Amino acid sequence: MLTRRRALQASALALPFVFTGPRAFAADQITMADVGGAPGAAIRKAFYDPFEAATGIKVVGVVHESDPTVQFKLLVDSRSFIWDGCMVTPAHVAYLSRPRDYLEPLNIAPAAASNLVPGMLTNNWLGFSVFSTMMAYRTDKFGENGPRSWRDFWDVAKFPGRRALYRGVNGTLEEALMADGVAPKDLYPLDVNRAFRKLDQIKRHINVWWTSGAQNTQLLQSGEVDMSDTWGARAFAAIDSGAPVKMVWTEGLYNTDGWSIPKGTPRADLARKFIEFCIKPEQQAVYSGLVANGPTNTQAFQHLSPARAAVLPTSAENIRGLGPVDSTWWAANRVRTVERFQDWLLG
């Protein structure tokens, strides 16, 4: 008879299991689930391989789904621990903490986190990769006098040109509220009705609703749009290709990818050692030198050039203009807000 436990085991084991590195069968081995792609390759170079060299503990990398929380819960419920750690955001942690706790404590001493950006270490999560939502514009259109705020972005008379916005709620609602005069420090809890009223004003002026980071980079590279909201690493990719694009660090937001451990994995202690290793500033510097996401250990900037620091969200200069995303608010309100946004787009 197929019991619920057996069904969960079968489901968990059937989940995507794509390797980002060679598989090994050493006694001391952990499996970490990350986002794959260029960040996954950077994680291997910055963290997986150096950790193995330092400790002898093999790290196998696998790619998780864009939202790993269902996979995470299944493997804990079924005790089929195909992962020993997973790359998650604070919003994922909120989903995995209530009403049932699916996360192991990290047991990292506060002293080890003394140089971290505030909020990057909790009992069950360590942030190591900060990414930003911000504005970018083409300097061949505006020179150095382009839009500097979301109020400017909404001002189609003062800043005429083709515009793009993200076809999603995260960041878009916050941008609308800042365009309506809400100070970044006062964004949360989001006034959703006010945000949609402000979006009504710009909707007919949006030429492209972009859906992926690759598309966003292409829009900025090609000049198909003159300004857009963007993810910092995607704007940098356009700049790195030679496009005349300027990143605007004021009125931006930041969020963070980090590590958590599924409750009950028999290799939790090994995973804890790996996660604490990821605090090392020199390893975070390697990572942020390969992808344009900011380190969470401020000492990492001692190992990065000023030119590289200038495009990273956690540099002292840039983080002043950014505020943290309230992942707790989004965890509680995301589903109904997404539904409303989709209806609004079609309306």
Secondary structure, DSSP 8 states (H G I E B T S, - for coil): ---HHHHHHHHHHTS--EESS-----SSEEEEEE--HHHHHHHIIIIIHHHHHHH--EEEEEE--SSTHHHHHHHHHHT--S-SEEEE-HHHHHHHHSSS--B------GGGGTTB-TTSB-SS-EEEEEEEEEEEEEHHHHTT----SHHHHH-TTTS-S-EEEESSSTTHHHHHHHHTT--GGG--S--HHHHHHHHHHHGGGEEEEE-SHHHHHHHHHHTS-SEEEEEHHHHHHHHHTT--EEEEEEEEEEEEEEEE-BTT-TTHHHHHHHHHHTT-HHHHHHHHHHSS-B-SBGGGGGGS-HHHHTT-TTSHHHHTTEEE--HHHHHHHHHHHHHHHHHHHH-
